[in-house]
């Protein structure tokens, strides 16, 4: 079982599919919500980029600056997230490391594969629906925007990974908020690229992107075939 140290997994700030915008999630939700992830509304209006506000927030210059995703605001304790994932057999601990179980990895790979054929507009709709009530998704230039102040921009690779992860967890009875919170640490544990199915490896930002605004020595997990970045200190 490939994986990372249990401490590193627990320290990951979940996630990207939440946001701290009003109407998306309540960071002061009651204790029951934090314990089993809160069952939130999953309905959300989503429109194409052509229907976006006349002056939408500008996208980042590169994927290296596209921080955020579907779960940036529920603030559930990382240990609670990890314990729940172990309970439903999504994660397994192996001495000092933690990784996805084979059964969960296979289910997640299958779900990502089914999403891979969808266009950006459809993916934006799914990401917005998972993010919670009042979130609107837009497709723009190969990225997904979850409308808000500030808006959250997702590279396609991250959107595919986190939408698939949160959806699979909901299918297994995990509450909405905890599903969103868990999407980012699950993304950290992927070993194949959501975009092209190529291998994921530890590398540096400079090996993936020619980005004058980024730190070329930043450690990232990225696809060795298409250079899609799945995880790094900024993600």
C-alpha positions in Angstrom: 0.0 0.0 0.0 1.6 3.3 -1.1 1.0 6.2 1.2 2.3 9.0 3.3 3.0 9.4 7.0 0.0 9.4 9.2 1.1 12.8 10.6 1.4 14.3 7.2 -2.1 13.1 6.2 -3.6 14.4 9.4 -1.9 17.8 9.0 -3.3 18.4 5.5 -5.8 21.2 5.7 -8.9 19.8 4.1 -9.9 20.8 1.4 -10.7 22.6 -1.7 -14.4 22.0 -2.3 -15.5 24.1 0.6 -15.1 27.8 0.8 -15.5 30.4 3.5 -18.1 32.4 1.6 -21.5 33.2 3.1 -24.1 30.7 2.1 -21.6 27.9 1.3 -20.7 26.5 4.7 -21.0 27.5 8.3 -17.6 27.3 10.0 -19.5 27.4 13.4 -21.7 24.4 12.6 -22.8 22.4 15.6 -20.9 19.5 17.1 -23.0 16.8 15.4 -22.2 18.3 12.0 -18.5 18.1 12.7 -18.7 14.5 14.0 -20.2 12.9 10.9 -19.8 15.6 8.3 -23.1 17.4 8.2 -25.7 16.6 5.6 -25.8 19.8 3.5 -27.8 20.7 0.4 -26.2 19.4 -2.8 -28.3 21.4 -5.2 -26.7 24.3 -6.9 -27.3 26.4 -10.0 -24.4 26.3 -12.5 -24.0 28.2 -15.7 -21.4 28.3 -18.4 -18.7 31.0 -18.4 -20.8 32.9 -21.0 -23.4 33.4 -18.3 -20.9 34.6 -15.7 -21.0 38.1 -14.2 -19.9 40.8 -16.6 -16.6 41.3 -14.7 -15.7 37.9 -13.2 -12.7 37.6 -11.0 -9.6 37.1 -13.2 -8.2 33.5 -13.3 -4.7 32.8 -12.1 -1.9 33.1 -14.6 -1.1 29.5 -14.2 -2.3 26.4 -12.4 0.5 26.9 -9.9 -1.5 29.9 -8.5 -4.8 28.1 -8.6 -5.1 27.6 -4.8 -8.3 26.2 -3.4 -11.0 23.8 -4.4 -14.3 22.4 -3.2 -13.6 22.3 0.6 -12.0 25.4 2.1 -14.3 26.2 5.0 -15.9 23.5 7.1 -12.9 23.3 9.4 -13.5 19.7 10.6 -10.6 18.4 12.7 -8.2 16.5 10.4 -8.0 13.6 12.9 -11.8 13.3 12.8 -11.6 13.2 9.0 -8.9 10.5 9.0 -10.7 8.4 11.6 -13.9 8.4 9.6 -12.1 7.4 6.4 -10.5 4.5 8.2 -13.9 3.5 9.6 -15.4 3.2 6.1 -12.4 1.4 4.8 -11.2 4.2 2.5 -7.9 4.6 4.4 -5.7 2.0 5.9 -2.7 2.6 8.3 0.4 0.6 7.8 2.9 1.1 10.6 3.8 4.8 10.2 2.0 5.5 6.9 -1.5 5.9 5.7 -2.8 5.2 2.2 -6.0 4.4 0.3 -7.3 0.9 0.5 -7.2 -1.1 -2.7 -11.0 -1.3 -2.8 -11.5 2.4 -2.4 -8.7 3.2 -4.9 -10.4 1.0 -7.5 -13.8 2.7 -6.9 -12.2 6.1 -7.0 -10.3 5.4 -10.2 -13.5 4.1 -11.8 -15.4 7.3 -10.8 -12.6 9.6 -12.1 -12.7 7.6 -15.3 -16.4 8.3 -15.7 -15.9 12.0 -15.1 -13.0 12.3 -17.4 -15.2 12.4 -20.5 -17.3 15.2 -19.2 -16.7 18.7 -20.5 -15.7 21.6 -18.2 -19.2 23.0 -17.9 -20.6 19.7 -16.6 -17.6 19.3 -14.2 -18.2 22.9 -13.0 -21.9 22.0 -12.2 -20.8 18.9 -10.2 -18.2 20.8 -8.3 -20.6 23.6 -7.4 -23.3 21.1 -6.3 -20.8 19.4 -4.0 -19.6 22.7 -2.6 -23.0 23.5 -1.1 -26.1 25.7 -1.4 -25.6 29.0 -3.2 -22.4 28.1 -5.0 -22.2 28.7 -8.8 -19.8 26.9 -11.1 -18.3 28.3 -14.3 -16.0 26.8 -16.9 -13.3 29.2 -18.1 -10.2 28.5 -20.2 -9.7 24.9 -19.0 -10.4 25.8 -15.3 -13.3 25.6 -13.0 -14.4 28.7 -11.1 -16.6 28.3 -8.0 -18.2 31.7 -7.7 -17.7 33.7 -4.5 -15.7 36.4 -2.9 -12.9 35.5 -3.3 -13.7 33.0 -6.1 -12.0 29.6 -6.1 -10.3 28.5 -9.2 -9.7 24.7 -9.8 -7.4 23.2 -12.4 -9.2 20.4 -14.2 -7.1 17.8 -12.5 -8.0 19.0 -9.0 -11.7 19.3 -9.9 -11.8 15.8 -11.2 -10.0 14.3 -8.2 -12.0 16.1 -5.6 -15.4 15.8 -7.2 -14.8 12.1 -7.6 -13.6 11.7 -4.0 -16.4 13.6 -2.4 -19.0 11.8 -4.6 -17.6 8.4 -3.7 -17.6 9.2 0.0 -21.2 10.3 -0.1 -22.1 7.1 -1.8 -20.7 5.3 1.2 -22.8 7.3 3.7 -20.3 10.0 4.7 -21.9 13.4 5.4 -21.6 16.3 2.9 -19.2 18.5 5.0 -16.9 15.7 5.9 -16.9 14.4 2.3 -15.7 17.9 1.1 -13.1 18.0 3.9 -11.7 14.6 2.9 -11.4 15.4 -0.8 -8.0 17.1 -0.5 -6.1 14.6 1.6 -7.5 11.8 -0.7 -6.2 13.8 -3.7 -2.8 13.8 -2.0 -2.8 10.0 -2.0 -3.6 9.4 -5.7 -1.0 7.6 -7.8 -2.5 8.1 -11.2 -3.4 11.3 -13.0 -7.1 12.2 -13.1 -6.6 13.9 -16.5 -4.6 11.4 -18.5 -4.2 8.3 -16.2 -0.5 8.8 -16.2 1.7 8.1 -13.1 1.9 10.6 -10.3 5.4 11.3 -8.7 7.1 13.6 -6.3 8.8 16.4 -8.2 9.2 20.2 -8.1 7.2 23.0 -9.6 10.1 24.0 -11.9 10.0 20.5 -13.5 6.3 20.9 -14.3 5.8 24.6 -15.2 7.8 27.5 -16.6 6.2 29.8 -14.1 7.9 33.1 -13.3 5.5 33.7 -10.4 6.2 30.3 -8.7 8.9 28.9 -6.6 10.7 26.4 -8.9 11.9 24.4 -5.9 8.4 23.9 -4.4 7.7 20.2 -3.8 4.7 19.0 -5.7 3.0 15.7 -6.7 2.4 15.9 -10.4 1.8 13.7 -13.4 4.9 12.6 -15.2 3.1 12.4 -18.5 1.1 15.7 -18.7 2.6 17.7 -15.8 -0.8 18.3 -14.2 -0.1 19.2 -10.6 -2.2 17.3 -8.0 -0.7 18.5 -4.7 1.8 21.0 -3.3 2.3 23.4 -0.4 0.1 25.9 -2.2 -2.7 23.5 -3.0 
